[in-house]
């Protein structure tokens, strides 16, 4: 037959068997002591304690399909037997290891017979249910669904992984836990004192610590406890059984022999496998070398596959260490290779070395940024920007590759440009850590990100782009050298440092900042006033997104409140976005209003903010606006004057060049179109909006490294452009040659000056 009732005849036409139901003394103690009723059941109070659902269902014989999941020796099969002893239903037992679909069909036929002929339900107990494959488990579904059978499944695995979802949805899962130490002592005393099934006929005396050793080594498993107890007691006397009343003495040696070593609870295909490797990985990730070695030893002791351990360490070396120590993956890979060559037992040294290196290495999980990028790909299949497309095929027809800036053509082999699709501009996937190798690169990564915020398209030189395209032949190769237009980045960084060094804000200061460069200046303000409050006003939603993303990667700043120009065109009005600024001004009373590159800011916004902040009287905030003096900063004479050891003739030439450029009003790099963004000068706008305030003007001077392209002199002095045409009317051919010689000397230590005009408004 496919299944048999547990210790009872289930056919209603037959009564109890005349054969004695008493258990044979030949049965193992664990089998003899199996609880027969819920009152005898020890442990699992969370599911069978007084008033619990499962206990009520068993007592009232109203059980629905259930799955018992838990470690060995916790009572899964025992609960099924208790149900068999108490239910009026037909009870069939199957073991999934020994039974197949044919046995299941036979059991179902029995269940249908009992249902149709005797109106009795059938409880089908399937031990080790996880051993059945999907098709075998599926075969149960229709009979569970229509009530032909009630399933009791028992598994040592996680049922949510090993049992079909459809079967799970029709069953209630009860998770049994390892027995506590008190539970195990109770089980031990029951066995020692039970005269019918245990050793109550004898006096069992334990040496101090012996019983405790057996309990502790059982590791929450009642079956393991009873087996060890049986071995210790029944081998303590020369013959078994001894006469009733005999005193049996169990020494510590007997206890240790009965359970020779602590059983490592570990199943390479089950929960304990995954739980132990999880503990191992979490210990390594947590930089605890002691715990890491313990869990490693536990796995090796239990017979875990070393290749599996090394594979997990290879994953961890990238996932949890990553760029904090790029050498970690090399160490683990080398240890794995060495283990393959050496094997066990000596290969344990390589397992330990890989584990300890990873546990001691600085940690970073920044490689997880890849999965954020993957999610972005799944939600937005953005177009490749034209300047990143392949120029070899479609440049002439579609402009593919047009505008691409070749990084190797620039100083430090880097130039600020947008590499993400337009729809993802400003998105950050990688957040640099501060430890190890990654920590040494963190400042540079953040600096370049801020430069991406800062550099606007008009900042990058448009002239002679063909010189930036590498070629194996021709003039391009001869001109392959560091160019100035990493200068767009270097220039803006120099301006930012100069302004904030001059301002010298305190860490506790509060600031209101208007930043036309997507937060480039604001980030520096946030760094320098890390303990204060900040309100940042930006030009558009894209700039806001970029600053919000950037602030996530700068851990030493407090994220600011951010508003847009359009929201604050009248911050004193009753607009929805105006009120937060009003509240900020009232609460924070900013120590600074900073208008960055004021010519780029709408005049009405400048006027409105100056008016609002100037109402604060005690203490009066510093109202500061600045912009680059583009005309003076373009003068070649200012740059060349930094050359050391000038001769008398060279000084005279530079003096004449400076006089010429002052008369012209600018130098060769000046772009009138880029410097006429507003119909009114920004200084005039501020003066008009601050009639009640006095204005103090300051000039800051800084410099940035700007090498000259070898074609720059030829281009600047070309009579086809205004600067070159005017120059040729004032200077001779000899002076032109001397000037070009000076430019070549300048390139040995290029330092181009920048002049910044600052207006500070203060109460009269």
Order of alpha helices (4+ residues) and beta strands (2+ residues): alpha-alpha-alpha-beta-alpha-beta-alpha-beta-alpha-beta-alpha-alpha-beta-alpha-beta-alpha-alpha-beta-alpha-alpha-alpha-alpha-alpha-alpha-alpha-alpha-alpha-alpha-alpha-beta-alpha-beta-alpha-beta-alpha-beta-alpha-beta-alpha-alpha-alpha-alpha-beta-alpha-alpha-alpha-beta
